[in-house]
C-alpha cells in the first residue's frame, strides 16, 4: 500500500476510462514475469448485481502467482499515486475461462478481492463498465466501416508509476465492427498494440450520440514472420518481447463484446445455479 494523496475527481467519460482497467503482474510457470491488462464490468442478472474482472485467458494460463493492482479510494474517488496489490496464489486456477477454448477471455469475480483488501484496511477504487454498455449486434450495425477507437492499458508494461495511471491510446477500426472477421466474433483495429496491451478494453463512440460503447477486448496482434506471411498471435506479456522474432504491423485483433456476455452467463450458470 502506498501513501495517500488528494482524491482525483472522475467527472468526465475520458477520466472514467483511466479507471476501468486493472494492472496484471504475473510470474510464469516456466520462469520470468509479465504484465497485462484487465478491466472491471458490472453485470445485472436475475439474482442481483455482480462485478467481475475480465482479461485474456492467455494472460492467466501457465501463471503460478499473480497480482491485480488497484488504486485506493477515499470519499468515493481514487487517490492518485495510491496502489494496492491483491496477490493471488495459484493465479491461473482462480479464473473461469470462456467455454469456447478459441475465445481468448477469462473472468474472475471481484467481490472476494474487495473483501481481501478490506481485511487489510484498504478500500479499493473500481470504475466498472456496465454490461448494458457492451456493444451488441444492434450497436455495431450502426457503425461505419471506419470508426475511431479508444483503448486503455499498459503497453509494454508502461504506465504513470508516480500517479499509478494506465495509458490511453486511440486508433481506428481496420475491418467493419459489425462483420465477423474471418467468420469469428472479432474485428481488427489499426492501432499500436504492444505487449502488455492484452486484455485492454476497446471503446467506440456510438453514431447516435449515446456515448461510448465497449466494443471488445484486445487479444492478439498481427506479426510479419517472413515476406508475404502474416499471422495473428496472442499479445505476449511485456517481458516476453525479446522472444518475439517477428515484426508487429500495428493491426490488433479484438474479441467482440458479445463474447464477454457469453462468458459471464457461463460463469453464472456454473457457480450460481
ChimeraX attribute file (.defattr): number of C-alpha atoms within 10 A of each C-alpha:
attribute: neighborCount
match mode: 1-to-1
recipient: residues
	/A:1	13
	/A:2	11
	/A:3	10
	/A:4	15
	/A:5	14
	/A:6	12
	/A:7	17
	/A:8	15
	/A:9	13
	/A:10	16
	/A:11	9
	/A:12	8
	/A:13	10
	/A:14	12
	/A:15	13
	/A:16	16
	/A:17	23
	/A:18	19
	/A:19	23
	/A:20	22
	/A:21	30
	/A:22	28
	/A:23	25
	/A:24	28
	/A:25	24
	/A:26	24
	/A:27	18
	/A:28	20
	/A:29	13
	/A:30	9
	/A:31	8
	/A:32	11
	/A:33	17
	/A:34	22
	/A:35	26
	/A:36	29
	/A:37	31
	/A:38	27
	/A:39	25
	/A:40	24
	/A:41	25
	/A:42	18
	/A:43	18
	/A:44	12
	/A:45	11
	/A:46	5
	/A:47	8
	/A:48	7
	/A:49	9
	/A:50	15
	/A:51	20
	/A:52	19
	/A:53	22
	/A:54	29
	/A:55	31
	/A:56	27
	/A:57	24
	/A:58	22
	/A:59	29
	/A:60	27
	/A:61	16
	/A:62	17
	/A:63	22
	/A:64	18
	/A:65	19
	/A:66	23
	/A:67	19
	/A:68	20
	/A:69	21
	/A:70	26
	/A:71	26
	/A:72	26
	/A:73	20
	/A:74	16
	/A:75	7
	/A:76	15
	/A:77	19
	/A:78	26
	/A:79	24
	/A:80	20
	/A:81	20
	/A:82	25
	/A:83	25
	/A:84	18
	/A:85	18
	/A:86	15
	/A:87	17
	/A:88	16
	/A:89	12
	/A:90	14
	/A:91	19
	/A:92	23
	/A:93	15
	/A:94	14
	/A:95	20
	/A:96	21
	/A:97	26
	/A:98	22
	/A:99	13
	/A:100	11
	/A:101	9
	/A:102	9
	/A:103	21
	/A:104	23
	/A:105	27
	/A:106	28
	/A:107	25
	/A:108	19
	/A:109	19
	/A:110	17
	/A:111	13
	/A:112	10
	/A:113	18
	/A:114	17
	/A:115	14
	/A:116	14
	/A:117	19
	/A:118	12
	/A:119	10
	/A:120	9
	/A:121	10
	/A:122	18
	/A:123	20
	/A:124	24
	/A:125	21
	/A:126	24
	/A:127	19
	/A:128	19
	/A:129	23
	/A:130	15
	/A:131	19
	/A:132	14
	/A:133	18
	/A:134	21
	/A:135	22
	/A:136	19
	/A:137	13
	/A:138	9
	/A:139	18
	/A:140	20
	/A:141	15
	/A:142	13
	/A:143	17
	/A:144	14
	/A:145	15
	/A:146	14
	/A:147	18
	/A:148	15
	/A:149	21
	/A:150	21
	/A:151	24
	/A:152	25
	/A:153	32
	/A:154	28
	/A:155	24
	/A:156	21
	/A:157	22
	/A:158	16
	/A:159	16
	/A:160	11
	/A:161	11
	/A:162	9
	/A:163	14
	/A:164	17
	/A:165	24
	/A:166	23
	/A:167	16
	/A:168	16
	/A:169	15
	/A:170	16
	/A:171	18
	/A:172	17
	/A:173	21
	/A:174	18
	/A:175	19
	/A:176	19
	/A:177	29
	/A:178	20
	/A:179	16
	/A:180	15
	/A:181	16
	/A:182	8
	/A:183	8
	/A:184	12
	/A:185	18
	/A:186	26
	/A:187	24
	/A:188	22
	/A:189	26
	/A:190	19
	/A:191	20
	/A:192	16
	/A:193	27
	/A:194	21
	/A:195	24
	/A:196	28
	/A:197	32
	/A:198	35
	/A:199	35
	/A:200	30
	/A:201	29
	/A:202	25
	/A:203	24
	/A:204	24
	/A:205	17
	/A:206	17
	/A:207	15
	/A:208	9
	/A:209	7
	/A:210	9
	/A:211	12
	/A:212	20
	/A:213	23
	/A:214	25
	/A:215	27
	/A:216	28
	/A:217	31
	/A:218	30
	/A:219	29
	/A:220	27
	/A:221	27
	/A:222	21
	/A:223	20
	/A:224	15
	/A:225	14
	/A:226	10
	/A:227	6
	/A:228	6
	/A:229	8
	/A:230	15
	/A:231	13
	/A:232	15
	/A:233	14
	/A:234	19
	/A:235	28
	/A:236	24
	/A:237	27
	/A:238	22
	/A:239	15
	/A:240	16
	/A:241	16
	/A:242	8
	/A:243	8
	/A:244	12
	/A:245	10
	/A:246	15
	/A:247	12
	/A:248	21
	/A:249	15
	/A:250	16
	/A:251	21
	/A:252	30
	/A:253	26
	/A:254	27
	/A:255	28
	/A:256	27
	/A:257	24
	/A:258	18
	/A:259	21
	/A:260	23
	/A:261	16
	/A:262	13
	/A:263	21
	/A:264	26
	/A:265	14
	/A:266	16
	/A:267	21
	/A:268	13
	/A:269	10
	/A:270	10
	/A:271	8
	/A:272	8
	/A:273	6
